[in-house]
Amino acid sequence: MEFPPYLDDEATLAKRVSQIRENLPAGSRLNDSYRTIYQCIDLTTLEGADNAAKIQTLCQKALAQQHHPAIGKVAAVCVYMPFVAQAKELLRDTGVEVATVSCGFPAGQLPLHLKLAETAWAAEQGADEIDMVISRGTLLQGDEKTLFNEIKAVKAACGNARLKVILETGELKDPAVIRKACELALNAGADFLKTSTGKMSPAATPEAVLIMLDTIRDFYQATGKKVGIKPAGGIAEPQDALLYYALVNNVLGKEWLTPSLFRIGASRLADKLIGLLSA
């Protein structure tokens, strides 16, 4: 689809964020908001030291959290590809999904045929969701067609797995470039837009998420297709997560505030939310 021109500049985005920040959920709505956020978390470990024992601990944490009936359970665990099959077995029939990363995560510097091989293998291992990184350099040099074709090909390689497209907005920087990345990803078949790998600084920012939400809204209004949003990277405090919750609610509405359309990549956040909701 052809998207309308995007008019918000950095100053306008900052003003919008400030206005939403001033009206965050409070009082009786606060616990309900935190509970929703908790249920939209992707518990994640993406470290070089990851091993089978660490993945087992992560999955046990996800399973243990199901024993908080008033809180619910997290949406998914996210692990590197070699651990997908293990996580799938540990989480079988629990409703907690298994996500992984592909396409030369986190830099994205792989030939396309290797990106497709990574993605197809992850799908064969049973990944429910695959978070691909885009080739940011390709977009920054203006080669929009190549990036579109890459995302479209990766989407096909996912099979039945949902595709989250990581834009790494901290490297794209310019609102116009972030908007273009969103447009290309949506037109190429993304099921989710995701801010960051968590390996770059800045990672998620409210301003970048606003651009992503605006683009998802425009896409939905034109096509009727709902696409999810995942802020990720550097979100460790409940108040930070609450702002992203409020941004989604402000732009897309409450129907987006479910695990099928809203995720937060913020593993450190889970224990803090349990503490608040159990108090």
Secondary structure per residue as TSV (DSSP state, phi and psi in degrees):
chain	resnum	aa	ss	phi	psi
A	1	M	-	360.0	157.5
A	2	E	-	-91.3	125.3
A	3	F	-	-89.1	149.9
A	4	P	-	-68.5	157.5
A	5	P	-	-58.0	143.7
A	6	Y	-	-101.4	123.1
A	7	L	-	-103.6	-14.7
A	8	D	-	-73.9	127.9
A	9	D	-	-100.4	-176.3
A	10	E	H	-60.1	-40.3
A	11	A	H	-65.6	-42.4
A	12	T	H	-64.8	-42.8
A	13	L	H	-62.4	-43.0
A	14	A	H	-62.8	-38.6
A	15	K	H	-65.6	-42.7
A	16	R	H	-62.4	-43.1
A	17	V	H	-60.7	-44.0
A	18	S	H	-60.4	-41.4
A	19	Q	H	-65.7	-40.1
A	20	I	H	-70.3	-37.5
A	21	R	H	-61.3	-31.8
A	22	E	T	-73.5	-10.9
A	23	N	T	-128.0	42.4
A	24	L	-	-69.1	152.6
A	25	P	-	-54.7	142.1
A	26	A	-	-148.2	173.6
A	27	G	T	61.2	-132.9
A	28	S	H	-67.0	-20.9
A	29	R	H	-80.8	-15.8
A	30	L	H	-65.9	-49.8
A	31	N	H	-63.0	-37.9
A	32	D	H	-62.1	-39.5
A	33	S	H	-66.9	-44.2
A	34	Y	H	-63.9	-36.9
A	35	R	H	-64.7	-43.2
A	36	T	H	-62.3	-44.2
A	37	I	H	-58.8	-45.7
A	38	Y	H	-57.6	-42.9
A	39	Q	H	-73.4	-7.6
A	40	C	T	-107.3	9.7
A	41	I	B	-79.7	139.6
A	42	D	E	-99.7	104.9
A	43	L	E	-66.5	125.1
A	44	T	E	-131.1	139.2
A	45	T	-	-136.9	121.6
A	46	L	-	-137.5	70.1
A	47	E	-	-126.6	154.0
A	48	G	T	-64.2	-24.0
A	49	A	T	-88.8	3.5
A	50	D	-	-59.7	143.7
A	51	N	-	-152.4	177.7
A	52	A	H	-58.9	-39.2
A	53	A	H	-65.4	-39.8
A	54	K	H	-67.4	-38.7
A	55	I	H	-66.0	-39.0
A	56	Q	H	-62.0	-41.0
A	57	T	H	-63.8	-42.0
A	58	L	H	-62.2	-45.2
A	59	C	H	-67.9	-36.8
A	60	Q	H	-63.1	-37.0
A	61	K	H	-62.7	-43.1
A	62	A	H	-63.6	-40.8
A	63	L	H	-70.3	-40.2
A	64	A	H	-61.0	-32.7
A	65	Q	G	-71.4	-14.0
A	66	Q	G	-72.0	-14.1
A	67	H	G	-86.0	11.7
A	68	H	-	-107.7	80.4
A	69	P	T	-59.6	-27.8
A	70	A	T	-79.6	-12.3
A	71	I	T	-105.6	-38.4
A	72	G	-	96.1	-157.4
A	73	K	-	-129.3	159.2
A	74	V	-	-70.1	164.3
A	75	A	S	-78.0	-40.6
A	76	A	E	-160.9	165.1
A	77	V	E	-111.7	148.0
A	78	C	E	-124.7	122.6
A	79	V	-	-137.3	163.7
A	80	Y	-	-65.6	157.4
A	81	M	G	-53.4	-41.4
A	82	P	G	-61.5	-14.8
A	83	F	G	-106.1	4.1
A	84	V	H	-62.2	-48.3
A	85	A	H	-61.9	-40.8
A	86	Q	H	-61.5	-47.3
A	87	A	H	-63.9	-39.2
A	88	K	H	-60.3	-42.2
A	89	E	H	-67.4	-43.4
A	90	L	H	-66.5	-28.4
A	91	L	T	-106.0	10.8
A	92	R	T	-55.2	132.1
A	93	D	T	63.5	21.1
A	94	T	S	-100.5	-15.8
A	95	G	S	85.8	-6.4
A	96	V	-	-87.4	123.9
A	97	E	E	-87.5	165.3
A	98	V	E	-117.1	123.2
A	99	A	E	-114.7	157.3
A	100	T	E	-145.1	176.1
A	101	V	E	-116.4	152.0
A	102	S	E	-149.0	-179.2
A	103	C	S	72.8	40.5
A	104	G	S	74.0	35.2
A	105	F	T	-54.5	136.3
A	106	P	T	-96.8	-9.8
A	107	A	T	-82.9	-27.3
A	108	G	T	77.3	13.5
A	109	Q	-	-95.0	72.9
A	110	L	S	-136.3	149.1
A	111	P	-	-60.2	151.4
A	112	L	H	-59.2	-39.1
A	113	H	H	-65.0	-29.3
A	114	L	H	-76.6	-35.0
A	115	K	H	-62.0	-41.8
A	116	L	H	-68.4	-37.6
A	117	A	H	-64.9	-43.2
A	118	E	H	-56.6	-48.8
A	119	T	H	-64.8	-45.6
A	120	A	H	-62.9	-39.1
A	121	W	H	-66.1	-40.9
A	122	A	H	-61.1	-40.9
A	123	A	H	-64.8	-40.3
A	124	E	H	-64.5	-30.8
A	125	Q	T	-74.4	-12.1
A	126	G	T	107.6	12.6
A	127	A	-	-59.0	132.7
A	128	D	S	-80.2	-29.9
A	129	E	E	-140.3	141.5
A	130	I	E	-126.6	122.2
A	131	D	E	-99.9	104.5
A	132	M	E	-92.8	146.8
A	133	V	E	-96.0	139.4
A	134	I	-	-83.2	164.2
A	135	S	-	-82.8	92.0
A	136	R	H	-62.0	-38.6
A	137	G	H	-60.8	-35.5
A	138	T	H	-62.3	-44.2
A	139	L	H	-68.5	-42.2
A	140	L	H	-66.0	-23.0
A	141	Q	T	-91.2	4.3
A	142	G	T	90.5	10.2
A	143	D	-	-91.9	73.7
A	144	E	H	-66.8	-37.5
A	145	K	H	-62.3	-43.8
A	146	T	H	-63.0	-42.6
A	147	L	H	-65.7	-42.4
A	148	F	H	-58.0	-47.8
A	149	N	H	-64.1	-34.4
A	150	E	H	-64.1	-50.2
A	151	I	H	-62.2	-41.1
A	152	K	H	-62.8	-41.5
A	153	A	H	-67.8	-39.1
A	154	V	H	-65.7	-40.2
A	155	K	H	-57.4	-43.3
A	156	A	H	-64.7	-37.3
A	157	A	H	-70.0	-18.0
A	158	C	T	-70.2	-19.3
A	159	G	T	61.5	-122.8
A	160	N	T	-86.6	-6.3
A	161	A	S	-74.5	144.8
A	162	R	E	-75.9	146.1
A	163	L	E	-107.7	118.9
A	164	K	E	-100.9	128.6
A	165	V	E	-102.6	114.3
A	166	I	E	-87.2	119.0
A	167	L	-	-87.7	-22.5
A	168	E	-	51.0	64.4
A	169	T	H	-61.8	-25.3
A	170	G	H	-65.8	-24.1
A	171	E	H	-88.9	-27.9
A	172	L	H	-76.7	-37.6
A	173	K	-	65.6	-66.2
A	174	D	S	-66.8	129.5
A	175	P	H	-53.3	-37.2
A	176	A	H	-66.5	-36.1
A	177	V	H	-72.7	-41.0
A	178	I	H	-61.4	-43.1
A	179	R	H	-59.7	-44.3
A	180	K	H	-63.6	-40.8
A	181	A	H	-60.9	-41.6
A	182	C	H	-61.6	-46.1
A	183	E	H	-60.2	-45.5
A	184	L	H	-63.4	-43.6
A	185	A	H	-64.2	-43.1
A	186	L	H	-66.6	-44.3
A	187	N	H	-65.7	-25.5
A	188	A	T	-87.3	-4.5
A	189	G	T	110.3	15.1
A	190	A	-	-57.8	141.0
A	191	D	S	-93.0	-24.6
A	192	F	E	-142.7	148.8
A	193	L	E	-105.4	135.9
A	194	K	E	-128.2	140.0
A	195	T	-	-69.5	-49.7
A	196	S	-	-152.0	158.7
A	197	T	-	-77.5	-18.6
A	198	G	S	82.7	1.2
A	199	K	S	-104.4	-2.6
A	200	M	S	-120.0	158.1
A	201	S	S	-128.0	129.4
A	202	P	S	-73.8	154.3
A	203	A	-	-96.7	-117.8
A	204	A	-	-67.9	137.6
A	205	T	-	-133.1	147.1
A	206	P	H	-59.6	-36.7
A	207	E	H	-64.6	-44.1
A	208	A	H	-63.6	-40.8
A	209	V	H	-64.0	-36.6
A	210	L	H	-59.7	-43.4
A	211	I	H	-60.6	-43.9
A	212	M	H	-63.4	-43.7
A	213	L	H	-64.3	-42.8
A	214	D	H	-59.4	-40.1
A	215	T	H	-70.7	-41.1
A	216	I	H	-60.2	-41.5
A	217	R	H	-62.3	-46.5
A	218	D	H	-61.2	-40.8
A	219	F	H	-65.1	-43.3
A	220	Y	H	-64.6	-43.3
A	221	Q	H	-63.2	-31.3
A	222	A	H	-87.2	-31.3
A	223	T	H	-117.3	-20.0
A	224	G	-	80.1	3.4
A	225	K	-	-94.7	128.0
A	226	K	-	-90.1	128.0
A	227	V	-	-119.2	140.9
A	228	G	E	-84.1	170.7
A	229	I	E	-133.0	137.4
A	230	K	E	-135.8	99.0
A	231	P	-	-69.4	137.4
A	232	A	B	-153.0	142.0
A	233	G	S	103.5	111.0
A	234	G	S	80.4	10.7
A	235	I	-	-98.7	94.8
A	236	A	-	-114.8	-16.9
A	237	E	S	-110.5	142.4
A	238	P	H	-54.0	-39.0
A	239	Q	H	-65.7	-34.7
A	240	D	H	-65.0	-45.8
A	241	A	H	-62.7	-36.2
A	242	L	H	-62.1	-35.5
A	243	L	H	-64.2	-43.9
A	244	Y	H	-65.5	-38.6
A	245	Y	H	-56.3	-46.8
A	246	A	H	-67.2	-36.1
A	247	L	H	-61.5	-45.7
A	248	V	H	-61.8	-46.0
A	249	N	H	-62.1	-39.7
A	250	N	H	-67.9	-41.1
A	251	V	H	-90.4	-41.9
A	252	L	T	-110.8	-20.5
A	253	G	-	94.8	171.4
A	254	K	G	-63.7	-25.6
A	255	E	G	-65.7	-16.6
A	256	W	G	-87.5	-10.8
A	257	L	-	-88.9	58.6
A	258	T	S	-136.4	158.6
A	259	P	T	-59.3	-22.8
A	260	S	T	-73.8	-16.9
A	261	L	T	-132.9	-6.6
A	262	F	B	-139.2	125.1
A	263	R	-	-132.8	154.7
A	264	I	B	-129.1	125.2
A	265	G	B	-89.4	92.1
A	266	A	-	-158.3	74.9
A	267	S	H	-64.3	-37.0
A	268	R	H	-64.5	-20.1
A	269	L	H	-71.8	-29.4
A	270	A	H	-58.1	-50.5
A	271	D	H	-63.8	-36.4
A	272	K	H	-65.7	-39.1
A	273	L	H	-68.9	-38.8
A	274	I	H	-59.6	-42.0
A	275	G	H	-60.7	-42.4
A	276	L	H	-69.5	-41.1
A	277	L	H	-78.5	-18.0
A	278	S	H	-94.6	-8.4
A	279	A	-	-67.2	360.0
